[in-house]
Amino acid sequence: MEMLCSHETYQFNDYSKYETAVDEPTRAHIRETRFPQDLQKAYDLGKRLVEKALQC
């Protein structure tokens, strides 16, 4: 079993419309730096799952 988690992602396009304790600049930085890595990990996981399914 494999699992992939991506944390501290954007929940809204415009945080000024909502009351939240989220630090939007921090989330923006995470989206720019960590989220691309998470996307690659998701792609790699999907690829592995398909490869395993094709072996059956």
Backbone hydrogen bonds in HBPLUS format (Angstrom, degrees):
<---DONOR---> <-ACCEPTOR-->    atom                        ^
c    i                          cat <-CA-CA->   ^        H-A-AA   ^      H-
h    n   atom  resd res      DA  || num        DHA   H-A  angle D-A-AA Bond
n    s   type  num  typ     dist DA aas  dist angle  dist       angle   num
A0017-LYS N   A0014-ASP O   3.29 MM   3  6.07 170.0  2.30 120.0 123.0     1
A0018-TYR N   A0015-TYR O   3.20 MM   3  5.53 168.7  2.21 114.7 117.9     2
A0026-THR N   A0023-ASP O   3.07 MM   3  5.50 123.1  2.40 109.5 123.2     3
A0027-ARG N   A0023-ASP O   3.07 MM   4  6.43 158.6  2.12 152.3 159.1     4
A0028-ALA N   A0024-GLU O   2.85 MM   4  6.08 154.9  1.91 155.5 162.7     5
A0029-HIS N   A0025-PRO O   3.02 MM   4  6.23 155.5  2.08 141.9 148.0     6
A0030-ILE N   A0026-THR O   2.93 MM   4  6.23 160.0  1.97 152.3 157.8     7
A0031-ARG N   A0027-ARG O   2.86 MM   4  6.06 158.1  1.91 148.0 154.2     8
A0032-GLU N   A0028-ALA O   3.01 MM   4  6.24 149.6  2.11 144.5 152.5     9
A0033-THR N   A0029-HIS O   2.94 MM   4  6.13 146.6  2.05 147.7 157.0    10
A0034-ARG N   A0030-ILE O   2.73 MM   4  5.19 140.0  1.89 135.3 148.6    11
A0035-PHE N   A0030-ILE O   3.15 MM   5  6.49 155.6  2.21 151.1 154.6    12
A0037-GLN N   A0034-ARG O   2.98 MM   3  5.31 122.4  2.32 107.2 121.9    13
A0038-ASP N   A0034-ARG O   3.01 MM   4  6.39 152.4  2.09 150.6 159.4    14
A0039-LEU N   A0035-PHE O   2.86 MM   4  6.15 154.1  1.93 155.2 162.2    15
A0040-GLN N   A0036-PRO O   3.07 MM   4  6.32 155.2  2.14 142.3 148.3    16
A0041-LYS N   A0037-GLN O   2.94 MM   4  6.24 156.6  2.00 148.3 155.0    17
A0042-ALA N   A0038-ASP O   2.91 MM   4  6.16 151.8  1.99 146.8 154.4    18
A0043-TYR N   A0039-LEU O   2.95 MM   4  6.22 157.7  2.00 149.0 154.9    19
A0044-ASP N   A0040-GLN O   2.88 MM   4  6.13 165.2  1.91 153.3 157.2    20
A0045-LEU N   A0041-LYS O   2.88 MM   4  6.06 154.9  1.95 145.8 152.9    21
A0046-GLY N   A0042-ALA O   2.94 MM   4  6.14 164.5  1.96 150.2 154.2    22
A0047-LYS N   A0043-TYR O   2.93 MM   4  6.18 156.5  1.99 151.2 157.9    23
A0048-ARG N   A0044-ASP O   2.97 MM   4  6.23 159.6  2.01 147.9 153.0    24
A0049-LEU N   A0045-LEU O   2.93 MM   4  6.20 159.8  1.98 154.1 159.7    25
A0050-VAL N   A0046-GLY O   3.02 MM   4  6.24 159.3  2.06 149.5 154.5    26
A0051-GLU N   A0047-LYS O   2.93 MM   4  6.16 164.4  1.96 152.0 156.7    27
A0052-LYS N   A0048-ARG O   2.92 MM   4  6.13 158.1  1.97 150.6 156.2    28
A0053-ALA N   A0049-LEU O   2.96 MM   4  6.15 155.4  2.02 144.4 151.4    29
A0054-LEU N   A0050-VAL O   2.92 MM   4  6.16 151.4  2.00 153.1 160.4    30
A0055-GLN N   A0052-LYS O   3.17 MM   3  5.22 137.5  2.36  96.5 108.2    31
A0056-CYS N   A0053-ALA O   3.31 MM   3  5.56 151.3  2.40 102.2 110.0    32
